[in-house]
Amino acid sequence: MRPRVRSSGDASRPDRELLIGVHPVREALRAGRRVFHRLVLRGQERMPRPELAQLIESARSISLAVEEWEPDRFERLVPPGLPHQGVALEAGPLPDVEVAELGARAGARSWLIALDGIEDPQNLGAILRVAEAAGVAGALVPERRAAPLTPAVARASAGALEHVPVASVTNLTRALEELKRDHGYWVHAADSNAGDDLYQLPDKLLEGRLVLVLGAEGKGVRPGVRAAVDVFVHIPMAGRIGSLNVAAAAAVVLFEWGRRARLRDGERG
């Protein structure tokens, strides 16, 4: 799919976002899911940087305008206090994704994540980075009680947000039930106080299409959402701390899924 490019304009318009930093900008250009308006670079860099040259090459390959601004003007463009590495991309928002689209696009073995009450952009971005690295096909996020998909999330995810389709849903429980009923998913949830030991879980419960539900730190998965969960798991702790940060917990569970899947594939091979 060729990225869509439009003429430059005002980055403050509500239909435009400003992505800053090398990683978010590079991944946005690679993914090509947004409408692009212009790539802006901070002028007077002390020496050329290879990553900037790569961004310029990527932009020009899709006929995207590349502008070099004086440092003072560039600093007024980007949010104060955020490291920008001299790079900003003016782009449209990510396209909306429906739950049915996530369910239909997946193969026989597909993983999704569902985030219940993750309101901190840094946590949301970190989870999406983990999910993309683990091979997750998409994410479900409630419209309320969740961090919006802002450039801050894109930055915290190191650009992974560009590659993980996210469906914003009005009712997470109904969305999970739809995935189960119409697309054959089984729903798992991480819970530090309940469920089976992750490492003792039978292989048969980790086959096929899976959704991992993650709740907010300190609150966990809400009761209404818990009703749609088929399997609860906990991560055994060897130290005095009783639980992990939600992004760390996501990494442990998802990469354990991946380890088990590779073992099964090896046995079948």
C-alpha positions as CSV (number, residue, x, y, z in Angstrom):
1,M,0.0,0.0,0.0
2,R,1.5,3.3,-1.1
3,P,1.4,6.0,1.6
4,R,-0.9,9.0,1.0
5,V,0.7,12.3,0.7
6,R,-0.9,15.7,0.8
7,S,0.3,19.3,0.6
8,S,1.8,20.9,3.7
9,G,-0.3,23.0,6.0
10,D,-1.1,23.9,9.6
11,A,-0.1,21.2,12.1
12,S,-2.5,22.6,14.7
13,R,-5.6,21.5,12.8
14,P,-7.6,18.8,14.5
15,D,-7.2,16.4,11.6
16,R,-3.4,16.5,11.9
17,E,-0.9,15.2,14.4
18,L,2.8,15.9,14.9
19,L,5.0,12.9,15.4
20,I,8.4,13.7,16.8
21,G,11.6,11.7,17.1
22,V,13.4,9.4,14.7
23,H,11.8,6.2,15.7
24,P,8.1,7.3,15.6
25,V,8.6,9.1,12.3
26,R,10.6,6.3,10.7
27,E,8.0,3.7,11.6
28,A,5.1,5.9,10.5
29,L,6.8,6.3,7.1
30,R,7.5,2.5,6.9
31,A,3.9,1.5,7.9
32,G,2.2,4.0,5.5
33,R,-1.1,3.9,7.3
34,R,-1.5,7.7,7.7
35,V,-1.9,10.6,5.4
36,F,1.4,12.5,5.3
37,H,1.7,16.3,5.0
38,R,5.4,17.2,5.5
39,L,8.6,16.2,7.2
40,V,10.3,19.0,9.1
41,L,13.9,18.9,10.2
42,R,15.7,21.2,12.6
43,G,18.4,23.1,10.7
44,Q,22.0,23.7,11.6
45,E,22.8,20.2,12.8
46,R,26.5,19.9,13.7
47,M,27.0,17.0,11.4
48,P,24.8,14.8,9.1
49,R,23.3,11.8,10.8
50,P,22.6,8.5,8.9
51,E,19.2,8.2,10.4
52,L,18.2,11.6,9.1
53,A,19.4,10.8,5.6
54,Q,17.3,7.6,5.7
55,L,14.2,9.6,6.7
56,I,14.8,12.1,3.9
57,E,15.2,9.3,1.4
58,S,12.0,7.6,2.6
59,A,10.1,10.9,2.4
60,R,11.3,11.8,-1.1
61,S,10.5,8.3,-2.3
62,I,6.9,9.0,-1.7
63,S,7.1,12.7,-2.9
64,L,6.6,14.0,0.6
65,A,7.8,17.6,1.2
66,V,10.9,17.9,3.3
67,E,11.5,21.2,5.0
68,E,14.5,22.4,7.0
69,W,13.6,25.1,9.6
70,E,15.7,27.4,11.6
71,P,16.2,26.1,15.2
72,D,14.1,28.8,16.9
73,R,11.2,28.2,14.5
74,F,11.5,24.4,14.9
75,E,11.5,24.6,18.7
76,R,8.2,26.6,18.5
77,L,6.7,23.8,16.4
78,V,7.4,20.9,18.8
79,P,5.9,20.4,22.3
80,P,8.2,21.9,24.9
81,G,10.4,19.6,27.0
82,L,10.1,16.6,24.8
83,P,13.3,15.2,23.1
84,H,12.7,15.5,19.4
85,Q,16.1,14.6,17.8
86,G,15.5,17.4,15.3
87,V,12.7,15.5,13.5
88,A,8.9,16.1,13.2
89,L,6.4,14.6,10.9
90,E,3.0,16.3,10.2
91,A,0.5,13.6,9.5
92,G,-3.1,12.6,9.8
93,P,-4.5,10.3,12.5
94,L,-4.3,6.6,12.2
95,P,-7.3,5.0,10.4
96,D,-10.1,3.5,12.5
97,V,-10.2,-0.3,12.8
98,E,-13.3,-2.4,13.5
99,V,-13.3,-5.4,15.8
100,A,-14.6,-7.5,13.0
101,E,-11.7,-6.4,10.8
102,L,-9.2,-7.5,13.5
103,G,-11.0,-10.9,13.8
104,A,-11.2,-11.5,10.1
105,R,-7.7,-10.5,9.1
106,A,-6.1,-12.9,11.5
107,G,-4.9,-16.4,10.6
108,A,-5.6,-19.7,12.3
109,R,-3.1,-18.8,15.0
110,S,-3.5,-15.2,15.9
111,W,-3.0,-13.1,19.0
112,L,-4.7,-9.9,20.1
113,I,-4.5,-7.8,23.2
114,A,-7.3,-6.1,25.0
115,L,-6.5,-3.2,27.4
116,D,-8.9,-2.5,30.2
117,G,-8.4,0.9,31.8
118,I,-4.9,1.6,30.7
119,E,-5.0,5.4,31.1
120,D,-1.3,6.3,31.2
121,P,0.2,7.0,27.7
122,Q,3.6,5.7,28.7
123,N,2.1,2.4,29.8
124,L,0.0,2.1,26.7
125,G,2.9,2.8,24.4
126,A,5.2,0.3,26.2
127,I,2.5,-2.4,26.0
128,L,2.1,-1.8,22.2
129,R,5.9,-2.0,21.8
130,V,5.9,-5.3,23.5
131,A,2.9,-6.5,21.6
132,E,4.4,-5.7,18.2
133,A,7.7,-7.4,19.1
134,A,5.7,-10.5,20.2
135,G,3.8,-10.7,16.9
136,V,0.4,-9.5,18.1
137,A,-2.0,-8.8,15.2
138,G,-4.0,-6.0,16.9
139,A,-5.3,-4.4,20.0
140,L,-8.7,-3.5,21.5
141,V,-8.9,-0.3,23.6
142,P,-12.1,1.1,25.2
143,E,-13.3,4.5,24.1
144,R,-13.5,5.6,27.8
145,R,-11.1,5.1,30.7
146,A,-8.2,4.6,28.3
147,A,-5.3,6.7,27.0
148,P,-6.1,8.2,23.6
149,L,-3.8,7.2,20.7
150,T,-1.8,10.4,20.7
151,P,1.7,11.2,19.4
152,A,2.8,10.7,23.0
153,V,1.7,7.1,22.8
154,A,3.5,6.7,19.4
155,R,6.7,8.0,21.0
156,A,6.4,5.8,24.0
157,S,5.9,2.8,21.7
158,A,9.0,3.6,19.7
159,G,6.8,3.6,16.6
160,A,5.1,0.3,17.3
161,L,1.7,2.0,17.3
162,E,2.1,2.4,13.5
163,H,2.2,-1.4,13.0
164,V,-0.4,-2.6,15.5
165,P,-4.0,-1.9,14.4
166,V,-6.1,-0.7,17.3
167,A,-9.8,-0.9,17.5
168,S,-11.5,1.6,19.8
169,V,-14.6,0.0,21.3
170,T,-17.6,1.3,23.2
171,N,-18.0,-1.9,25.2
172,L,-14.9,-4.1,25.7
173,T,-17.0,-7.0,27.1
174,R,-19.2,-7.1,24.0
175,A,-16.1,-6.8,21.7
176,L,-14.5,-9.9,23.4
177,E,-17.7,-11.8,23.1
178,E,-17.9,-11.0,19.4
179,L,-14.4,-12.3,18.9
180,K,-15.3,-15.5,20.7
181,R,-18.6,-16.0,19.0
182,D,-17.8,-14.9,15.4
183,H,-14.0,-15.6,15.1
184,G,-13.2,-18.5,17.4
185,Y,-11.0,-16.7,19.9
186,W,-10.3,-17.8,23.5
187,V,-9.9,-15.0,26.0
188,H,-7.1,-15.1,28.6
189,A,-6.4,-12.5,31.3
190,A,-3.4,-11.8,33.5
191,D,-4.3,-11.6,37.2
192,S,-1.6,-11.4,39.9
193,N,-4.0,-12.8,42.5
194,A,-5.9,-15.5,40.6
195,G,-5.9,-18.2,38.0
196,D,-3.4,-20.8,36.8
197,D,0.4,-20.6,36.9
198,L,1.4,-19.3,33.5
199,Y,4.2,-21.8,33.2
200,Q,2.0,-24.8,34.2
201,L,-0.8,-24.0,31.8
202,P,-1.7,-26.9,29.5
203,D,-0.5,-26.5,25.9
204,K,-4.1,-27.1,24.6
205,L,-5.2,-23.8,26.2
206,L,-2.5,-21.9,24.2
207,E,-3.4,-23.1,20.7
208,G,-5.4,-21.3,18.1
209,R,-6.7,-17.7,18.3
210,L,-6.0,-16.0,21.7
211,V,-6.8,-12.6,23.2
212,L,-4.8,-11.4,26.3
213,V,-6.7,-9.0,28.5
214,L,-4.6,-6.6,30.7
215,G,-6.1,-4.5,33.4
216,A,-4.9,-1.3,35.0
217,E,-2.2,-1.5,37.7
218,G,-3.7,-1.6,41.1
219,K,-7.2,-2.2,39.7
220,G,-6.9,-5.2,37.5
221,V,-9.6,-6.4,35.0
222,R,-13.0,-5.0,35.8
223,P,-15.7,-7.4,36.9
224,G,-17.8,-6.9,33.8
225,V,-14.9,-7.7,31.5
226,R,-13.9,-10.7,33.7
227,A,-17.2,-12.3,32.7
228,A,-15.9,-12.7,29.2
229,V,-12.6,-14.3,30.2
230,D,-12.1,-18.0,29.7
231,V,-8.7,-18.5,31.3
232,F,-7.0,-16.5,34.1
233,V,-3.3,-16.8,34.6
234,H,-0.8,-15.4,37.1
235,I,3.0,-15.0,36.8
236,P,4.8,-16.7,39.7
237,M,7.0,-14.3,41.7
238,A,10.2,-15.4,43.3
239,G,10.9,-12.1,45.1
240,R,9.1,-9.9,47.6
241,I,7.3,-7.8,45.1
242,G,3.9,-9.2,44.3
243,S,3.3,-8.0,40.8
244,L,4.9,-6.5,37.7
245,N,4.3,-3.3,35.8
246,V,1.6,-4.0,33.2
247,A,3.9,-3.7,30.3
248,A,6.4,-6.1,31.9
249,A,3.5,-8.6,32.6
250,A,2.4,-8.3,29.0
251,A,5.9,-9.2,27.9
252,V,6.2,-12.2,30.1
253,V,2.8,-13.7,29.0
254,L,3.1,-13.0,25.3
255,F,6.7,-14.2,25.0
256,E,5.7,-17.4,26.9
257,W,3.0,-17.9,24.4
258,G,5.6,-17.5,21.7
259,R,8.0,-20.0,23.4
260,R,5.2,-22.6,23.6
261,A,4.2,-22.0,20.0
262,R,7.8,-22.6,18.8
263,L,8.0,-25.7,20.8
264,R,4.8,-27.0,19.3
265,D,5.9,-26.1,15.8
266,G,9.1,-28.0,16.4
267,E,7.4,-31.1,17.6
268,R,5.1,-31.0,14.5
269,G,8.1,-30.5,12.2
